[in-house]
Amino acid sequence: MKILFVAGDPKPERWTVPIRELLPEAEVHVWDANGPAVDADYAIVWQPPAALFERETRLKAVFNLGAGIDGLLAVPNLPPHLPVVRLEDAGMSVQMAEYVLHQLLEASRGMETYREQQRQNVWKIHRPIKRSEWPVGVLGLGHIGKRVARTLADLDYRVNGWARSEHSLDQVTTYAGTDSLHGFLGATRVLVNTLPLTAETRDILDYRLFSQLMPGAVVINVGRGEHLVEEDLLRAIDEGQVARASLDVFRQEPLPADHPFWQRPEIAITPHISARTLRDATLAQITAKIRAHHNGEPITGIVDTARGY
Ligand code: NAP
């Protein structure tokens, strides 16, 4: 079995050494833009060049080093019937739950107010939190959205969840499909986006959507930058409909130094770190799936490329 690693990491041995340990039966190669075809059976990729699919014509499956496969599906020449396998959780959902909880607490517990008081040596106690004032809505109830929803529900926040299909989750009110979006948004003050980027979800976080949230809304985007219409967020903040936004992903990354978001005190910016790919968990999952696939066993996480996730 031949495996080709294609991820543009300046130190590919950080990946290939453990891959060889986990799959001693495999011959492991690193992508060389100028090299010949290696006739790989499997490719492990992150944002691969289009040349990969021109040169490697014997691939049986391609394994993405991330949960979101929008970047991979955009690569020209991706053969339409080649199985694309996404990362399933692999330690990301717990990080995402932590990140979202942190951003929620900043708002619901007024942490910025206490930091400001400390800067002024002020000891002042504000009224305790009323959870009923902070209903959360999670867009997407997949590996990540479910974990986020469960974590916040366990802390007694009122949690709504929205997905394409019906879901049943303890202590979470679930909504399915476009027709139910309005009801979901109307019951939500803190909106958390964990959707994948598809033709249907691109630009979903727009002015119309913000207008349907409860006033003084909080928007937490950990999906993709292209979900958010940036000027619409600024307008909703200026009008007071959105009080605060926590953004981890952006249309252009790194976020340009002159981008208006940097200057807005209502916006908390992080550089796409809400859930990092953890190498050990990632490679354990991918190599186990490669072995299973090679042995003709079924594997999970194969993307429906027509649906886009
Ligand atoms: P997932 O398991 O595939 O879940 C996707 C969820 O979105 C599903 O519940 C799905 O509904 C729902 N959905 C998709 N299209 C929809 C639509 N048109 N209308 C309503 N619901 C829709 O994906 P995941 O593992 O949770 O990851 C989600 C995304 O998080 C990734 O695609 C990636 O973009 C992002 N992500 C970001 C980071 C970061 O560091 N910021 C890290 C990892 C992942 P059904 O359940 O009905 O299918």
Residues whose N, C-alpha, C, O or C-beta is under 5 A from the ligand:
A	BS01	NAP	A67 G68 L87 M92 G140 L141 G142 H143 I144 G145 W162 A163 R164 S165 T194 L195 P196 L197 E200 V222 G223 R224 D248 V249 H272 I273 S274 A275 Y309
